[in-house]
Amino acid sequence: MAFRRTLAAATLALTAACATTSQVKPAPVATANPAPAPAPAAPAAAAPTPAPESLNAKDRQARERFAEAVAAFDAGDFARAEAGFRQVLELAPQSLNAQFNLGFIAERQGRLADAQAAYEKVRFLEPGHVPTLLNLGRLYRLQEKYTEAIELYEGGLKTPGREHDASLLNNLTVAYRLAGKHEQAEATARRVLARHPEDAEAYKNLALVYYDQGKYRLAELVLANARKLDEKDPGIYNNLGMIYLKLDDRARALVQFQKAVSLDERFAPGHLNIGALALAWRDYAGAERSFSKAVELEPGSHEAWLYYAYALDGQKGREPQKGLKAGEAFEKVLALRADQPEALCGAGWAYAVEKTGWDKAEGFLARCKDLGTTSAQDKQMIDAKLQGIAAMRKSGQPQPAAAPEEKQSNPEAVGGSGSLLDKVSDQAAQQEGAPAQEANPAQDSTSAQDTAPVQESTPAPAGEPSTAEGSPAGEPPAEAPKTE
């Protein structure tokens, strides 16, 4: 498939925030079971520990190395933090926290295989270690291994004393929903709410179950209850934005996404969704800003890198260097998902924009041509491009900046402070009211017993993206959600 056509019909990923343990920050060495919390939340409070004078020299050294590693992590020096935690394991091989934190650092850096291996080592030491189950389950979900995630959570719930663990149940709800098992997902969310009638995460999950089934107004009402319980949860506003997209109100959706990132600038799903709307409006510079933040926060997200590449590619007609950067971003996608045809073909067309990228362009375009999904027309376009590059090599002529169809961007949507998104947002903000009147969702086609969702006093971490498909660039993103 020729990338120019692929981009014009690109499916934009819009991201719904649902309960998960995202990345858990390193915990103090004395905490045997750190409570899961989304980064960059503060580490869990340390449990009482022996006085330093009661420790032997080796234990004191392990404690010092651990504290230094946590400090390095806080300073953003992941290499030094990783080295520190490895030194701790040399001194104390049974340290769950050190092993767990190695997994977290690897996940934060996008090294998902290393993260999984580290978490599995923790499971070997302590099979019921809840933070590990949550983070490992998240990795399974990122890889669309929903059956494995479900088995992991269900196994954790069988651990004595964990039968009603809200964080495991909330994540199990997510896994069921992503697997398309909506009845089990709804039942599991209600299982949380039966014991914790103020759990905002369970509300959010239940709303997404309704969202998946096209019950958008019911989902909106459930989220209104969640918002009443936790007005500062960015995921609630993000998911309201998803609903408004389904209701064909893009301007109001944008306001919700912007509200989400204003509450938490590190909330990756919000940045992804703002970028997707910008890309839909062909505001490529605005999309680049949002997606660059998303890949910074979620370097292991192939979707974030894919749409970042789209945003860069959309600007290559004016700035050929953006095309080369787009090619690099497409290669990032391929490093995470080697079988991603959009990235393979996209890299070829992106690198073809400038002479220094021709070698790579030829390789990627040849591979794109060999794909079974590449149409006969696309193969002809690839042949023409390859012949053009060969002719220009021979004649020494520079590559044209872009083909005519690659320059058709919205003249109003060039990003910067005058971004089209800013104009849309300002107009929508003037009309923005409460998302929905707080109401019991039972009033909408279900029995009172069937709805009444609620939240727990200690909300589970939020933030794992489950993606929802959008529409081609220039059209309202409003298709049915898909899972990540």
BATIFI-317265 format. One record per residue (C-alpha): x, y, z. Coordinates in steps of 0.2 Angstrom, whole numbers, plus 2048, in hexadecimal, padded with zeros to 3 digits. Example, Ala and Ser with C-alpha at 12.3 -4.5 7.8 and 13.67 -1.06 7.14 Angstrom:
REM BATIFI-317265
83E  7EA  827
844  7FB  824
REM end
This chain:
REM BATIFI-317265
800  800  800
807  811  7FB
809  81B  80B
802  82B  803
7F1  821  802
7F4  819  812
7F5  829  81B
7E6  831  812
7DC  822  819
7E5  820  82A
7DC  819  838
7DF  824  847
7E1  81C  858
7D7  825  865
7DB  81F  876
7CF  81B  885
7D6  81B  896
7D1  80C  8A1
7D7  805  8B1
7E8  7FD  8B1
7F8  7FE  8BA
802  807  8AE
814  80A  8B3
818  808  8C6
825  813  8CC
834  80B  8D6
82F  808  8E8
83A  80A  8F7
844  7FB  8FB
83B  7F6  90B
82A  7F5  902
827  7E3  8FF
817  7E6  8F5
817  7F8  8EE
805  7FE  8E9
803  801  8D7
802  813  8D1
804  81B  8C0
814  824  8BD
819  831  8C3
810  82E  8D3
81A  82E  8E3
822  81D  8E9
817  813  8F5
81A  817  907
828  80C  90F
823  7FF  91B
82C  7FF  92C
83E  7F9  929
84C  7F4  935
858  801  93B
867  804  931
872  7FE  93F
86A  7ED  940
86E  7E9  92D
87D  7E1  928
88A  7E9  91C
882  7E0  90D
871  7E5  911
876  7F7  914
87F  7F8  903
86F  7F1  8FA
864  7FE  903
870  80C  8FE
871  806  8EB
85E  804  8EB
85C  816  8F1
868  81C  8E5
85F  813  8D7
84F  81B  8DC
857  82C  8DC
85E  829  8CB
84D  824  8C4
845  833  8CB
852  83E  8C2
84E  835  8B2
85F  82C  8B1
858  81B  8AD
868  813  8A8
870  817  8B9
860  811  8C2
860  801  8B9
872  7FE  8BD
86E  802  8CF
860  7F6  8D0
86B  7E8  8C8
878  7EB  8D6
86A  7E9  8E3
866  7D8  8DB
878  7D3  8DC
878  7D7  8EF
866  7D1  8F2
860  7C5  8E4
84F  7C3  8ED
84B  7D6  8EC
83A  7D7  8E4
83A  7E9  8E2
84B  7EA  8D9
845  7DD  8CD
834  7E5  8CB
83C  7F6  8C8
847  7EF  8BA
837  7EA  8B1
830  7FB  8B3
83F  804  8AC
83F  7F8  89D
82D  7FB  89A
82F  80E  89C
83D  80D  88F
832  803  883
83C  7F2  885
82D  7E8  888
835  7D7  886
842  7DC  894
834  7E3  89F
82A  7D2  89D
839  7C8  8A2
83C  7D3  8B1
82A  7D1  8B7
82A  7BF  8B4
839  7BD  8C0
82F  7C6  8CD
821  7BA  8CA
82D  7AC  8CD
832  7B3  8DE
820  7B8  8E3
812  7B2  8D7
805  7BD  8E0
80F  7CD  8DF
800  7D9  8D9
80A  7E7  8D1
813  7DA  8C7
803  7D2  8C1
7FC  7E3  8BD
80B  7E9  8B3
80E  7D8  8AA
7FB  7D7  8A6
7FD  7E9  89E
80B  7E2  893
800  7D4  88D
7F2  7E0  889
7FE  7EB  87F
803  7DB  875
7F0  7D7  873
7F3  7C7  87D
7E2  7C9  886
7E1  7B6  88B
7F1  7B7  894
7ED  7C7  89D
7DC  7C0  8A2
7E4  7B0  8A9
7F1  7BA  8B2
7E4  7C5  8BB
7D9  7B6  8BF
7E8  7AD  8C6
7EC  7BC  8D1
7DA  7BD  8D8
7DC  7AB  8DE
7EA  7B0  8E9
7E4  7AF  8FB
7DF  7C0  901
7DE  7C7  8EF
7CD  7C0  8EA
7C5  7D2  8EA
7D5  7DC  8E5
7CE  7EB  8DC
7DD  7EE  8D2
7DD  7DD  8CB
7CB  7DD  8C8
7CB  7ED  8BF
7D9  7E7  8B4
7D0  7D7  8B1
7C1  7E1  8AB
7CC  7EA  89F
7D3  7DA  898
7C2  7D2  896
7BC  7E2  88D
7CB  7E2  881
7C8  7D0  87E
7B6  7D4  879
7AE  7CB  888
7A3  7D9  88D
797  7CF  898
7A6  7C9  8A3
7AD  7DB  8A3
79D  7E2  8A9
79B  7D5  8B6
7AD  7D8  8BC
7AB  7EA  8BD
79B  7E8  8C8
7A5  7DC  8D3
7B0  7EA  8D7
7A2  7F6  8DA
798  7EA  8E5
7A6  7EC  8F2
7AD  7FD  8ED
79F  808  8E8
7AA  817  8E5
7B7  80F  8D9
7B9  81C  8CB
7C3  80F  8C1
7B5  803  8C1
7A9  810  8BB
7B5  814  8AD
7B7  802  8A8
7A4  800  8A8
7A2  80F  89E
7AE  808  891
7A4  7F8  890
795  801  88C
79F  80C  880
7A5  7FC  877
793  7F7  875
78D  807  86E
784  80D  87D
78C  81E  87D
77F  828  887
780  81B  895
793  81B  894
792  82E  896
787  82C  8A6
792  820  8AE
7A1  82B  8AB
797  839  8B3
797  82F  8C3
7A9  82C  8C1
7AD  83E  8BF
7A2  842  8CE
7AE  837  8D8
7BE  83D  8D1
7BE  84D  8C8
7D1  84D  8C5
7D2  83C  8BC
7D8  840  8AA
7D2  82F  8A4
7C0  834  8A7
7C1  843  89C
7CA  839  88F
7BD  82C  88E
7AF  83A  88D
7B9  840  87E
7B8  82F  876
7A5  82F  879
7A3  840  871
7AC  83B  862
79F  82D  860
792  83A  862
79A  844  854
79F  852  85F
7B1  854  85B
7B3  865  863
7AC  860  874
7B7  850  873
7C6  85B  870
7C2  865  880
7C1  855  88A
7D2  84F  883
7DA  85F  887
7D2  85F  899
7DA  84E  89B
7EC  854  897
7EA  864  8A1
7E6  859  8B1
7F5  84E  8AD
802  853  8A0
809  841  8A0
7F8  83A  89B
7FD  831  88B
7EC  82C  885
7E6  83F  885
7F5  844  87A
7F2  836  86E
7E0  83B  86C
7E4  84D  86A
7F1  848  85D
7E4  83D  854
7D8  84B  852
7E6  857  84C
7EB  84A  83F
7D8  848  83A
7D8  85B  837
7E9  85A  82E
7F1  865  83B
801  85B  839
80C  867  844
7FF  866  852
7FE  853  850
811  852  851
811  85C  862
804  850  86A
80C  840  863
81D  845  868
817  846  87A
80E  836  878
81E  82C  872
828  834  880
81B  82E  88D
818  81D  885
828  818  87B
821  806  879
811  80B  871
812  807  85E
802  811  85B
80A  821  862
819  81F  857
80E  81B  848
804  82B  849
813  835  84E
81A  82F  83D
80A  834  834
80B  845  83C
81D  848  836
81A  840  825
80C  84D  822
818  85B  823
826  854  817
81F  85E  808
825  86E  811
833  866  81B
83C  857  814
845  854  824
834  850  82C
833  842  81F
843  83B  825
83D  83C  837
82D  834  832
837  825  82B
840  824  83C
830  824  845
829  816  839
838  80C  83D
834  80E  850
823  806  84C
82C  7F7  843
837  7F5  852
828  7F2  85D
81C  7EA  850
827  7E2  842
817  7DD  838
80F  7EF  837
80C  7F2  824
808  804  826
819  807  82E
822  7FD  821
81B  806  813
81A  817  81C
82D  816  81F
830  813  80C
826  822  807
82D  82D  815
83F  82A  811
83C  82D  7FE
83A  83F  801
84C  843  803
85C  83D  7FA
864  838  80B
855  82C  80E
855  824  7FD
85F  814  802
852  810  810
844  815  805
848  809  7F7
84A  7FB  804
839  7FF  80D
830  801  7FD
836  7F1  7F6
830  7E8  806
81F  7F1  805
81D  7EC  7F3
81F  7D9  7F8
811  7DA  806
802  7D0  802
7F7  7DF  807
7FF  7EB  7FA
7F3  7EE  7EB
7F8  7ED  7D9
7F5  800  7D8
801  803  7E7
80E  7F8  7DF
80D  802  7D0
810  812  7DA
81F  80A  7E3
826  805  7D2
825  817  7CC
82D  81E  7DC
83B  811  7DB
83E  815  7C9
83D  828  7CD
84A  826  7DB
856  81C  7CF
854  829  7C1
858  837  7CD
867  82E  7D4
86D  82C  7C2
86A  83E  7BD
86F  845  7CE
85E  84F  7CF
857  852  7E0
847  849  7E6
837  854  7E4
831  85A  7F5
821  851  7F4
814  84A  7E8
805  855  7E6
7F9  84B  7F0
806  84B  7FE
804  85E  800
7F1  85F  802
7F1  864  814
7E5  870  81C
7EC  881  81A
7E4  887  82B
7EB  878  834
7FE  87B  834
800  87A  847
809  886  852
7FF  892  85D
7F2  895  850
7EE  882  84F
7DD  87D  848
7DB  873  858
7DD  882  863
7CF  88B  859
7C4  87C  85A
7C7  87A  86D
7C4  88D  871
7B3  88C  868
7AE  87C  870
7B3  882  882
7A7  890  880
799  883  87F
7A0  876  88B
795  871  899
794  863  8A5
797  852  89B
787  84B  8A2
77C  84D  8B1
781  841  8BE
774  833  8BD
773  821  8C1
776  818  8B1
768  80C  8B6
75C  819  8AF
762  815  89E
75A  804  898
761  7FA  8A6
75B  7F5  8B7
760  7FE  8C7
769  7EF  8CD
772  7ED  8BC
77A  7FE  8BD
77F  807  8CC
792  806  8C9
79D  80E  8D6
7B0  810  8DB
7BC  80B  8E9
7C4  816  8F6
7D5  812  8EE
7D4  813  8DC
7DE  808  8D1
7EB  810  8C6
7E4  816  8B5
7EC  819  8A4
7ED  80A  89A
7E8  80E  888
7DB  803  87F
7DA  80B  86E
7CB  810  864
7CB  811  852
7C8  822  84A
7C5  827  838
7D0  82C  829
7DA  83D  82A
7CE  84B  827
7BF  841  82D
7B7  840  83F
7C0  832  849
7B1  828  84D
7B2  816  84A
7B0  807  856
7BE  805  863
7CB  7F8  861
7D6  7F2  86F
7E9  7F4  870
REM end
